[in-house]
């Protein structure tokens, strides 16, 4: 009875959360996977008669069908470009700002607030503003950044940005996301810098190491776990990104199509619930491939440290 009294209150506290997570997270994931394996038919008129024709065969054939379509391959390529630019941009600016603040500047709190402010703005609101800033209109109709460049006499730098005619549309699509989340990465790196004792730096300086070598050989190696965490967090956020692309280009834009926006089209425009479920399952698998190894690595590291 004493043992029961010890663990029973804790179990009673976490049981509602376990039930909710089991039903509304893992239960819905299981239901989505089941839906993705279903077969479906569609109605067609043949000789003035309505007949049912097979649309999806069901099973793993649904996954083969989705992955073999040109639209989905185009969406995956756009996602790859978006993720690559997003990761490189956020890691570069986040680390740069963290180094500048770590060196010590006046009004550090003001700069931290400026860098972190974009995180307080919703993706939809940011997307609407950036859609105006990245407007492809040039010349007399130029607005946003193109108008600014025109007034500065830098007309040659005007660009079509994320329009259908732009070769780098998905790269420019990542710019608002970089602006919004670089401050978050900066906060992670800055916390890592502040967690390193000054004794290590002083010892390196006594040994004759320059500031560059101190950062390269003493500080940066200790930030590798933080960098890995930032890569995983930013990477999985880019793969699930929908609201920013929705605000910038709309959910039905083929040029800026990614799996999440294609899922919207499949579900609400085409009424194809099976393919939407297949799309969601594939996207879940891609995210799991990135996140699960990181969780295993983190768990092993904590056990070894314990």
HUJOFEN-V447660 format. One record per backbone hydrogen bond with DSSP energy under -0.5 kcal/mol. NH is the residue of the N-H (numbers start at 1). CO is the residue of the C=O. E is the energy in kcal/mol with one decimal. If there is no record, write none. Layout:
NH_CO_E ; NH_CO_E
//
This chain:
5_1_-2.4 ; 6_2_-1.1 ; 7_3_-1.9 ; 8_4_-2.4 ; 9_5_-0.6 ; 11_7_-2.3 ; 12_8_-2.5 ; 13_9_-1.6 ; 14_10_-1.9 ; 15_11_-1.8 ; 16_12_-0.6 ; 18_14_-2.5 ; 19_15_-2.5 ; 20_16_-2.5 ; 21_17_-2.7 ; 22_18_-2.5 ; 23_19_-2.2 ; 24_20_-2.9 ; 25_21_-1.6 ; 26_21_-1.8 ; 27_22_-1.3 ; 28_23_-0.6 ; 29_25_-2.1 ; 30_26_-2.4 ; 31_27_-2.1 ; 32_28_-2.3 ; 33_29_-2.3 ; 34_30_-2.2 ; 35_31_-2.4 ; 36_32_-2.0 ; 37_33_-0.8 ; 37_34_-0.8 ; 38_35_-1.3 ; 40_56_-1.6 ; 42_53_-2.8 ; 44_51_-2.5 ; 46_44_-0.6 ; 46_49_-3.5 ; 49_46_-1.1 ; 51_44_-3.2 ; 51_49_-0.6 ; 53_42_-3.0 ; 53_51_-0.6 ; 55_40_-3.2 ; 56_40_-1.8 ; 59_37_-2.7 ; 61_58_-0.9 ; 62_59_-1.4 ; 64_60_-2.0 ; 65_61_-2.3 ; 66_62_-2.0 ; 67_63_-2.6 ; 68_64_-1.4 ; 69_66_-1.3 ; 73_69_-1.9 ; 74_70_-2.3 ; 75_71_-2.1 ; 76_72_-2.5 ; 77_73_-2.1 ; 78_74_-2.3 ; 79_75_-2.1 ; 80_76_-2.2 ; 81_77_-2.4 ; 82_78_-2.8 ; 83_79_-2.7 ; 84_80_-2.4 ; 85_81_-2.4 ; 86_82_-2.4 ; 87_83_-2.8 ; 88_84_-2.4 ; 89_85_-2.6 ; 90_86_-2.4 ; 91_87_-2.4 ; 92_88_-2.2 ; 93_89_-2.4 ; 94_90_-2.2 ; 95_91_-2.1 ; 96_92_-2.5 ; 97_93_-2.7 ; 98_94_-1.8 ; 99_95_-2.4 ; 100_96_-2.2 ; 101_97_-2.5 ; 102_98_-2.3 ; 103_99_-1.6 ; 104_101_-1.0 ; 108_105_-0.7 ; 111_107_-1.8 ; 112_108_-2.7 ; 113_109_-2.1 ; 114_110_-2.2 ; 115_111_-2.5 ; 116_112_-2.1 ; 117_113_-1.6 ; 118_114_-0.6 ; 119_116_-1.3 ; 120_116_-0.5 ; 120_117_-2.1 ; 121_118_-1.3 ; 126_122_-2.6 ; 127_123_-2.7 ; 128_124_-2.1 ; 129_125_-1.9 ; 130_126_-2.8 ; 131_127_-2.0 ; 132_128_-1.2 ; 133_129_-2.1 ; 134_130_-2.9 ; 135_132_-1.2 ; 141_138_-1.2 ; 142_139_-1.3 ; 143_137_-0.6 ; 145_133_-2.7 ; 146_143_-1.0 ; 147_143_-0.6 ; 148_144_-1.9 ; 149_145_-2.8 ; 150_146_-1.9 ; 151_147_-2.3 ; 152_148_-1.5 ; 153_150_-1.2 ; 154_149_-3.2 ; 157_154_-1.8 ; 158_155_-1.7 ; 162_134_-0.6 ; 163_160_-2.0 ; 166_163_-1.5 ; 169_166_-0.8 ; 172_168_-2.4 ; 173_169_-1.6 ; 174_170_-0.9 ; 174_171_-0.6 ; 175_172_-1.0 ; 176_172_-0.6 ; 177_173_-0.5 ; 178_174_-2.4 ; 179_175_-2.6 ; 180_176_-1.8 ; 181_177_-2.0 ; 182_178_-1.7 ; 185_181_-1.7 ; 186_182_-2.4 ; 187_183_-2.2 ; 188_184_-1.7 ; 189_185_-2.5 ; 190_186_-3.0 ; 191_187_-2.1 ; 192_188_-1.8 ; 193_189_-2.6 ; 194_190_-2.4 ; 195_191_-1.0 ; 196_193_-1.4 ; 197_195_-0.5 ; 200_197_-0.7 ; 201_197_-0.7 ; 202_198_-2.5 ; 203_199_-2.4 ; 204_200_-1.8 ; 205_201_-2.4 ; 206_202_-2.4 ; 207_203_-1.6 ; 208_205_-1.5 ; 209_204_-2.5 ; 214_210_-2.2 ; 215_211_-2.2 ; 216_212_-2.5 ; 217_213_-2.9 ; 218_214_-1.7 ; 219_214_-2.2 ; 220_215_-3.1 ; 222_218_-0.5 ; 222_219_-0.8 ; 223_219_-0.7 ; 223_220_-1.4 ; 224_221_-0.9 ; 227_223_-2.7 ; 228_224_-2.4 ; 229_225_-2.2 ; 230_226_-2.7 ; 231_227_-2.4 ; 232_228_-2.3 ; 233_229_-2.5 ; 234_230_-2.8 ; 235_231_-2.4 ; 236_232_-2.3 ; 237_233_-1.6 ; 238_234_-2.1 ; 239_235_-1.6 ; 240_236_-1.1 ; 241_238_-0.9 ; 246_242_-2.8 ; 247_243_-2.2 ; 248_244_-2.2 ; 249_245_-2.8 ; 250_245_-1.1 ; 250_246_-0.8 ; 253_250_-1.0 ; 254_252_-0.5 ; 257_254_-1.3 ; 262_258_-2.7 ; 263_259_-1.9 ; 264_260_-1.4 ; 265_261_-2.0 ; 266_262_-2.7 ; 267_263_-2.4 ; 268_264_-2.8 ; 269_264_-0.7 ; 269_265_-1.1 ; 270_265_-2.6 ; 272_266_-3.0 ; 273_271_-1.1 ; 276_272_-1.8 ; 277_273_-2.2 ; 278_274_-2.3 ; 279_275_-2.7 ; 280_276_-2.3 ; 281_277_-2.2 ; 282_278_-2.5 ; 283_279_-2.3 ; 284_280_-2.2 ; 285_281_-2.2 ; 286_282_-2.2 ; 287_283_-2.2 ; 288_284_-2.4 ; 289_285_-2.1 ; 290_286_-1.1 ; 291_287_-2.7 ; 292_288_-2.4 ; 294_290_-0.8 ; 295_291_-2.4 ; 296_292_-2.4 ; 297_293_-2.6 ; 298_294_-2.6 ; 299_295_-2.4 ; 300_296_-2.3 ; 301_297_-2.3 ; 302_298_-2.4 ; 303_299_-1.9 ; 304_300_-2.4 ; 305_301_-2.2 ; 306_302_-1.8
//
